Amino acid sequence: MCLTVRIDMIETGNRINSLRKLNGLSVKGIQEAMGFNTPQAVYKWMRGEALPSLDNLVILSELFDTAIDEILVRTA
């Protein structure tokens, strides 16, 4: 038996956006916490066009006060 688990980029983006709002963070606030010059990466994550790197997931989990598993949405 082979179980394939993938990350749903669209739903993960929706989750990032929801957690951002729930924690009262602006996109600019996340951009600054990440040390990015522009907010484009954050917008790409929220649109489901890209996933944060592991380093950035660690930062997001701290900002959102949640586990990385709660940020990523998996599909089987």
C-alpha positions as a Markdown table, in Angstrom:
| # | Residue | x | y | z |
|---|---|---|---|---|
| 1 | Met | 0.0 | 0.0 | 0.0 |
| 2 | Cys | 1.3 | 3.4 | -1.0 |
| 3 | Leu | -0.1 | 6.5 | 0.6 |
| 4 | Thr | 0.6 | 9.7 | -1.2 |
| 5 | Val | 0.1 | 12.9 | 0.8 |
| 6 | Arg | 0.4 | 16.3 | -0.9 |
| 7 | Ile | 0.1 | 19.8 | 0.3 |
| 8 | Asp | -2.9 | 21.6 | -1.1 |
| 9 | Met | -1.4 | 25.0 | -2.1 |
| 10 | Ile | -4.7 | 26.8 | -2.5 |
| 11 | Glu | -6.1 | 25.7 | 0.9 |
| 12 | Thr | -2.8 | 26.3 | 2.6 |
| 13 | Gly | -2.9 | 29.9 | 1.1 |
| 14 | Asn | -6.5 | 30.3 | 2.5 |
| 15 | Arg | -5.3 | 29.0 | 5.9 |
| 16 | Ile | -2.4 | 31.5 | 5.9 |
| 17 | Asn | -4.7 | 34.3 | 5.1 |
| 18 | Ser | -7.2 | 33.2 | 7.8 |
| 19 | Leu | -4.5 | 32.8 | 10.4 |
| 20 | Arg | -3.1 | 36.2 | 9.5 |
| 21 | Lys | -6.5 | 37.9 | 10.0 |
| 22 | Leu | -7.2 | 35.9 | 13.2 |
| 23 | Asn | -3.9 | 37.1 | 14.7 |
| 24 | Gly | -4.5 | 40.7 | 13.6 |
| 25 | Leu | -1.5 | 40.8 | 11.3 |
| 26 | Ser | -1.3 | 42.8 | 8.1 |
| 27 | Val | 0.5 | 41.5 | 5.0 |
| 28 | Lys | 3.0 | 44.3 | 5.6 |
| 29 | Gly | 3.5 | 43.1 | 9.2 |
| 30 | Ile | 4.3 | 39.6 | 7.9 |
| 31 | Gln | 6.6 | 41.1 | 5.2 |
| 32 | Glu | 8.5 | 43.0 | 7.8 |
| 33 | Ala | 8.8 | 40.0 | 10.2 |
| 34 | Met | 10.2 | 37.9 | 7.4 |
| 35 | Gly | 12.6 | 40.6 | 6.4 |
| 36 | Phe | 11.3 | 40.8 | 2.8 |
| 37 | Asn | 11.7 | 44.0 | 0.8 |
| 38 | Thr | 8.3 | 43.5 | -0.8 |
| 39 | Pro | 5.1 | 41.7 | 0.1 |
| 40 | Gln | 4.9 | 39.7 | -3.1 |
| 41 | Ala | 5.9 | 36.3 | -1.5 |
| 42 | Val | 3.2 | 36.7 | 1.1 |
| 43 | Tyr | 0.6 | 37.4 | -1.5 |
| 44 | Lys | 1.8 | 34.4 | -3.6 |
| 45 | Trp | 1.4 | 32.2 | -0.5 |
| 46 | Met | -2.1 | 33.5 | 0.2 |
| 47 | Arg | -3.1 | 33.0 | -3.5 |
| 48 | Gly | -1.8 | 29.4 | -3.4 |
| 49 | Glu | 0.8 | 30.1 | -6.1 |
| 50 | Ala | 3.7 | 29.1 | -3.9 |
| 51 | Leu | 4.5 | 27.6 | -0.5 |
| 52 | Pro | 6.6 | 29.1 | 2.2 |
| 53 | Ser | 10.1 | 27.6 | 2.7 |
| 54 | Leu | 10.7 | 25.6 | 5.8 |
| 55 | Asp | 12.4 | 28.6 | 7.4 |
| 56 | Asn | 9.5 | 30.8 | 6.6 |
| 57 | Leu | 7.0 | 28.2 | 7.9 |
| 58 | Val | 8.9 | 28.3 | 11.2 |
| 59 | Ile | 8.5 | 32.1 | 11.4 |
| 60 | Leu | 4.8 | 31.9 | 10.4 |
| 61 | Ser | 4.2 | 29.4 | 13.1 |
| 62 | Glu | 5.7 | 31.8 | 15.7 |
| 63 | Leu | 3.8 | 34.7 | 14.3 |
| 64 | Phe | 0.5 | 32.7 | 14.3 |
| 65 | Asp | 1.3 | 31.0 | 17.6 |
| 66 | Thr | 0.5 | 27.6 | 16.0 |
| 67 | Ala | 2.2 | 24.5 | 14.8 |
| 68 | Ile | 3.4 | 24.2 | 11.2 |
| 69 | Asp | 0.9 | 21.3 | 10.8 |
| 70 | Glu | -1.9 | 23.7 | 11.5 |
| 71 | Ile | -0.7 | 26.0 | 8.6 |
| 72 | Leu | -0.3 | 23.3 | 5.9 |
| 73 | Val | -3.4 | 21.7 | 4.5 |
| 74 | Arg | -2.7 | 18.1 | 3.3 |
| 75 | Thr | -4.6 | 16.0 | 0.8 |
| 76 | Ala | -4.4 | 12.3 | 0.3 |
